[in-house]
Amino acid sequence: MGSPRAGLGRVLHDLGSTLVDLVCGDPGPARRLGGVVIHDPLDDQELPRQALVLGVGLHTPAEIVARLDALGGHDAAALVVRGPVAVDADIAAAVRRSGVVLLGLARGASWTQLAAMLRSLIAEGEVGEAGPETLGGLPSGDLFALANAIAALLDAPVTIEDRGSRVLAFSGRQEQADPSRVETILGRQVPARFAQILAERGVFQQLYRSDRPVFVDAMPSEEPGALPLPRMAVAVRAGDEILGSIWAAVREPFDEDRARTLCDAAKLVALHLLRSRAGADVQRRLRADLVSTAMEGGPGAAEAVRRLGLTEQSAVVLALALADSHGEDPAQHAQLVTERQQIADALAMHLSAVHPRAAAALLGDVAYAILPVPQQDPAAEERVHRIATDFRGRLGDRLPILVGIGPVAVDGMALSRSRAGADLVLRVLRAGRGRNPVARVGEVHSEGLLLELADLIAERGDTLTGPVARLLAYDRKHNSALVETLNAWLDAFGDVVAASAAVFVHPNTFRYRLRRLAEVGEIDLTDPGARFAAMLQLRLWRG
């Protein structure tokens, strides 16, 4: 169920003309949004009800009309296309026919930024059933509503920013500010040249040392990073910790009453930021518990599957881990924990664009994801493989990851089998036995069997016996290479020339070693069963 703040009208009110414009259609006060989906013309996407679709790449009126008609059949709420949009009779008719509202994205605004901002404004598949809490009469963590309330009290457009000058929320009426403010909102970040000037002038130092609002003079228009209008800013604190700041575009310094209002607003913003941070941690832990329970099976799996929205839904489990973090250095533990959580969060965002019910969570040092797939789709694993490969490519070389893909679970109750497959694949990849960093069970089947057999041998406490054991003992005592010779010969299917080249000895020398190892190991190399047993023991020994 969507939260009360998930209305399309609310999104338009908060983002205003700075980012999106209402081009055509009636948003309606009760029109609730079910999620944000990025349009992909090459993929038949599964849309949630009342989806807000980002029409990346849609330009011509014919493309827009076709997409509106298609979305009307999926009960979508709105379509966003790059502005400016010229509404002709065909587009207007398509909006009326489909019931889908058409919005325009402002020039200079990033689709990625818009998607992130929209997801911060709407409730998309939230876990848990408790109603929203309030702080200061506003929904807890709703920074956009808080920014609008502060702007109304101060009679000035404001932004709420974090310690890194990233915009967390902004009020309406930004068109009354200046180009610098608009650029800041479009980029969701104070421009670097502007931040540098503020730092050089000691503004940040003054801001973070004082518990009173700071007045920032206007900058000359010819100066890079010009600030035509002055600013009033105040730090947002929680004890000694600086959480961020509030910036109001003004024409003159505040009087004492408005300055006191800004200080009071900073305290309320601090409460919202702390509650939002705590709530995110709780939600993350709850989501991790649900994902873990659903994948493990057992008595609680059915309820976990229901709360994740995966009942009677085919799905595939993915297991991701950093390629170089197995057996980690304790000194790098904190950094690795952060990187693992970043991977899990990035995976959750990436998969949410593929399917609104996809779930991801960090369990230990592995990030797991449950990705729903179409029922009885023979190419489901191949499609998931492409998605995982694309995600790995987006992370680049800075965070090299390994991805194990489990088999398709025909329903939510079979997720444990898919997880077991994903875990096995990931283990093979971590052991360096996979050819590619992203793999499915079928691609590492033999290596996986060997690892499982090695586990069984270790559990039973079996030791190496027979010909291979005798050869190993002989090599250790005489510093010879009979085991290496046998291994090369088996790998070459009995081709002496190829095997001798692999170990860099003359074929005649290799033939002599073969005769010698047959004597020492007491092995009949003409017996297929003896050869298979020796090959299996050698593979397990090398592992």
N, C-alpha and C positions, 0 to 999 in steps of 0.2 A: 504494500500500500504506500503510495507517495505521501510525503510529508506535506503540511499545509503551505509550505513555501515553494512548492513545485509547479506553480502556475506559469503559463506562457506570458500572461500579462505582467506578472511579477518580474520575469526575466527582462522583458522589454523596459520596464520601469527602472530596474537597477542598471542595466547596461546603457540604456538611453541611446542618443544619437552618436555617442562617441564610438561605439563599436557596431551596433546593428540598428537598422531602421525597419519599421513596418512598411513593406512595399504594397501588399495587397492582402485583404482578408480580415477577418474579425478574430482576434486572439481570445476574447471572452474571459471573464474573470474566473470561471470554473474549469477552464481548460488545463488539466494537469498533465505534466510531462512524465513519460515513462522511461526516458533515457536519451543519451546522445549517441548518434550513429554517424560514421563517416561514409558517405556514398562511394561505392566501388563498382564501376560499370562492368568489371570482369568477374564479379562474384554475385551469386544469388544469396543475398544476405537475409538472415532471419531478424525481423524487426520487432521490438517490444511494442505494445499498444501505446499510442500517443507519443511516438518517437519524434525527437527533433533531429532532422537529418541535415548534415553539412554537405551541401552539393559542390564538393571540390571539383573543379574542372568543367562545370556546367556554365556555358556562356550564351549560346544562341537561344532565341525564343523557342525554337522547335525542341531543343533539348530540355528546356525548363518545363514546357508544356507536357512532354512525354513523361518526365520524372514526376510531375504533380499528379498526373493520372495514375501512374503506377503506385505512388504512395497513398493515394486515396483508397486503393484496394487493400492496403495494409493498415488502415486506420491510423495513419501518421498525423502528428499535430502540426508540424511546420517544416518548411524547407528553407535553408539559408543558402543564398548564392552570392557571389562576389558582386558588389555594387560598383557603379550605379546601375540600376535596372530600369529599363524603359518598359512600362506596362502597356502592352497593346491589347486589342480585343481578345486575341486567342489566349493570352496569359490570364486575363481577367476571367474569362469563361472557364478556364481550367481550374482556377482557384475556387470558383463557385461550385463547379461540378465535383471536385475532389474533396472540398472541405478542408484543404490543407493551406495553412497560412504561409505566405511568401515573405521572407525577410531578406534584407540586403546587408552584406558585410562591408564595413567601411574600407576604403582604399588604405593600404599601409598596415592593416591589422592582419595578424597571422592566424591561420586556421588552427594551428596547435594551441595558441594562446586562447582563442575563442573556446575551443573544446575544453580546456582546463578550467576556464572561468565558468562555463555553463555547468560543468560537473560540480563546481563548488556551490552553485546556486540551487541545484535541484537534488532531490533525494532519489538516487538510482540504486534500486535493489538493496536497500539498507537491511542489515541484520538486526534482529531484535524487534520487539513489539511495544516498547515503552514509548509514550508520547514525548514530544519535545519539551525540554526544560527551558526556563526563562531566567534571564539575568537583567535586572534593571528594566523589566517590562518588555524585553525583546527576546526572541528565540536565542537560546544559548549557542554561541559560536557563529551567529548570523552577522558577520561583520559588515555586509552591505547595508542591512537595515540599520545597523548602528552608525555607519558613516552618514547615511541620509538623516538620521535623527540629530547627529552632531552638527551637520551642515545647516539644518533648520534652526537649531539653537544659536549658532554663530552667525547665521546669514552669510555664509561663505562656503564655496565648494571645497571639500576636503578629501585627502587620501590617507589611508592607514597603511603604513609601511613597516617591514621588518628591519632587523639590524643591518641587513645587506642592501637596504634601499629598494627592495622588491615590493611592489604594490600588492597588498593583501586584499584591499577593498577600496572602493571610491564611491563618492556620493554622486547624485545628479547635479545638474547645472554646471558641468565642467566647461560648457561652451562659454561661460562667463569668465573663465580663467584666461590662460594665454597659451600660445603654441607649445611652450615647454611642458605644460601640464598635460596637454593632449598627447604629446609624444611620449611622455612618461606612462600614461595609461595604456596607449596602444602597445608599448613594449613591455608592460607590466614590470618595469624597472626604470629607476632614475637613470637617464643617459649618462654614460661614463664621463663625458666632458663636463657635464653639470655637476656630478658628484665630486669630480676632482677640484673644481673651483670652490665648492663648499668646504672641502677638506682643507684646501690651501688657506682659506680664510678663517679656519678654525671654528666653523659653524658646528660641525659634529661634536667637537671637543666641548664647546660651550653647551650644546644641547644635552649631552650625556652627563655633564657635571651638575647641571641645574635641575631643580624640580619645578621651575617656573617656565612659562612659555618664552621662547626666544624669537625676536623679530629679525628677519633676514631682509636686508635692503634689496631693492630691485637692482638688476645688473644692466649696464649699458647695452643697448640693442646691437651695437657693433661687436660686442665681445662674444666669442664662441660660447655656446651654452647660455645664451642670454635669458634673463628672467625679467620680462617686462613688468610683472606685478610682484610686489613684496610677498613675503610669506610669514605666517606665525606658525611656529612649530613647538611641540612639547614631546618630551620623551615618555614612553610607556614603560613602566617599571613593575617588577614583582620583587619587592625587597631590594637587594643589591643587584639583581639581574635586569639588564636592559632587554626588553622584549621587542621594542620597535619605536615608532614615533607616529604622531599625527601632524599633518601639514595642511594648513588652510591658506588658500589664495586670497589675499586682502589688498586693500588700498592704503591702509594706515594701521598703526599699532592698535591692538585691542585696548579698550578701557578695562578698569579693574574687574567689573562684573563679567565681561566676556572672557577675560583671562582666567578668572576663577572657574567659569564654565568649561573652558578648555582643559584645565587641570582635573576637574571632576570627570570629564569625559575620558581622560587618559586612564584614570583608575578603573573605570568601567570597561574600557577596552582591554586592560590588563586581565581583568576577570574573565572576559570572553576568550582571550587568547589562551589563558591557562586552562580554562574549561575545555576549549577546543582541542588543546594538546592532550589533555588527560582523556577526553572522549575518544580521540583518534587511537590512543594506546589501548583503551578498553575495546573498541570496535575491532582493532587489529587482533587482539588476543582472542576475542570471541570468534572472529572469522577463522582464525587458525584452529581453534578447538573444533569448530564445525567441519572444516575441511579434513582435519585429522580423523575425527570420528566417522565421517562418511567413507573415508578410504579404508579404514580398518575393518569395517563391518561390525557385526555384533549387535547387541540389544539396542544401542542408541543410534545405530546407523540410519534407520528409517526416518527418525525425527530430524537428524542432521541433514539428510537428503531433502526432506520436505522444506526445511528452513532455507536451504540454499536454492530452492526452486528447481530441483533436478529430478523430481518424481516422474517416473515413466519417460525418462530422457536418456538416450544413448550419449555416452561421453568417453573422453580419452584423458588419462592422467599423464601429465608431464612432470619430470623430475629434473631440476636444474641445479648445478653447483659450479662454483668457481674452479677453473681448471688447475690452478696452482695453489689451492688452499688445503689440499689433503695432507694431513700431518703438519699443521700450521705452526709457525713460530709464535710462542706465547707473547713475544714483544709486539707482534702485529695483530693480536687478537681483536682489539677495539676497532681497528681499521677494517678488519675482515667482517666483523659483525655489522658495521655500517654498510659496507659494500653489499653484503648479502641481503640486507633489508632493502637497499636501493633496487637490487635486482628483482626482489619479490614485488615491490611497489610498481616498478616499471612494467613487469610482466602483467600485473593485474590491469594496469591502464591499457597496455597493448591488446590484451585479450578482450577487454570490454568493448573495443571497437569491432571485434569479430562477432561476439555473442554477448548479449546483455546479462546472461546468467553465468558467465564464466567466473570462476572463483580461484583465487591464488592466496597462498600463505607461506610464511617461512617456518619450517619445522626443523629445529636443530640447525645444521649447516646446509640444508637442502631446501630450495624453494619448490613447492608443489603447486600445480595448477590442474583444475578440473575444467576441461573445455567441452561443452556439449557439441554434438555433431548430428547431422541429419540421420534419421532412422534408416537402417538397411542401406547405407551408402557404401558401396565397395571401395570407393576412393577416399574414405574418411581419413585413414592413417596417412595417406599421401598428402592430403590437404593439411593435416595437422603438422606434418613434416615441413611443408613449405612455410607455414606460419611460424614455427619454431626457428627455422633457418633465417627467416626475415628478421625476427626479433634479435637473434644473435648478431646478425649483421648490423643492426641499428646500434647495438652497444659498442661495436668497434673493438679494437685491440686493447683498450684500457681495461675492460672487464671481460676477459676471455672466459666463456662458460662452456660447459658440457651439458647436453640435453638428452635425456632418455625418454623415449615415447612408448607408453604402454599400449597393449591391444585395446580395441574398442570394447567398452562395457555396454551391454545391450540395455541396461537400465541402471538407475542410481545404486541399486543394491549390489551390483557386480563390480563396484569400483575397486574393491580390495584386490581383485585379480589384475586389473589394469595397473594399479599402483605397484604390485609385486613385479610386473613386467618392466615398468619404468625404472624401479630400483635396480633390477638386475642389469638393465642396459647401462644405467649410470655407473654401476660398479665396474662393468667391463671397460667403459671409457676411462674411468679414473685409474684403472690398472694399466692403461696404455695399450689395450688390445683392440681398440676400435680404429677403423680407417678414417672415419669422419667424426667431428665433434657433436653432430646431431644424428641420432640413430634410432631405429625401431628394433623390436625384439627379433624379427626375422633376419635382420642384418648382422646380428652378433650372436646368433643362436648357438653355434658350436662353442664359442668362447664362454658363453654363459653356462652351458652344460659343464664345461671343464671347471669353472669356478665353483659351481654347486657340488660337483663331485669332490673337489678339493676340500670343501667344507665338511662333507660327509666323512672323508678320510680323517680329517683333523678331529672331528667329534668322536670318532671311534678310537682314536689314538693309534691308527695303523701306521706302520713304518714301511719304508721301501724294502722290498724283497725281490728275490729272483735274479735274473741275468743283469738287469740294470744296476741293482745294488752291488753285485759282485764287481761289475766294471768300475763303478764309482770308487769302491774300496781299492781296487788295483791302481786306478789313476792317482789317487791320493798317495799311495805308498811309493809308486815308481815314477811319479810326475810324468805320466804318459797322457795320451789323448784318445783313448779308446771310445769313451762316451761321445766325444765330439765327432769321431769317425762314424759311429753308428747313427748318430742324429743326422749327419750330412747325407749318409747313404739312404736313410729312410725318406728324408725330404726330397731327394732326387729320384725317388721311385726305383732305386737300384742301378741308376746310371752312374757307373764308376767315374767316367770322364767328367761329368758335370759335378759330382760330389767332390772329387779331388780338387777341382778348380775352386770350389766354394771354400775349402779349407787350405788352399794354397800349397798342395803337395803334389808330387809326381803320381800319376795313376798307378805305377807299379808299387810305389810305397803305400798307396792307399789300399791296394789289393792285399798287401802283406798285413796291414793293420786289420783288415776285415777278417782274414784267417785267424789272426791272433785274438781278436775280440770274441770270435766264435768259440775259441778254445777256453779263454779265460771266463767268459760269461756263461759258457755251457748253453749256448743258444743256437738253434737250428734256423738259419736265415732263409731256408727254403720253405719253412712252415708259415703260412699266412697268419695263423693264430698267434704264433710267437712274435711275428713282426708287429701285429696290431697291439699286443700287450706291451711290447717294448716302446712303441710310439706313444701310447697313452701314458705310460709311466714317465717318459721323457717330457711330455707336455706338462704334466702335473708337477714334475720336479723343477722345471724351468719357471713355473708360476710361483 
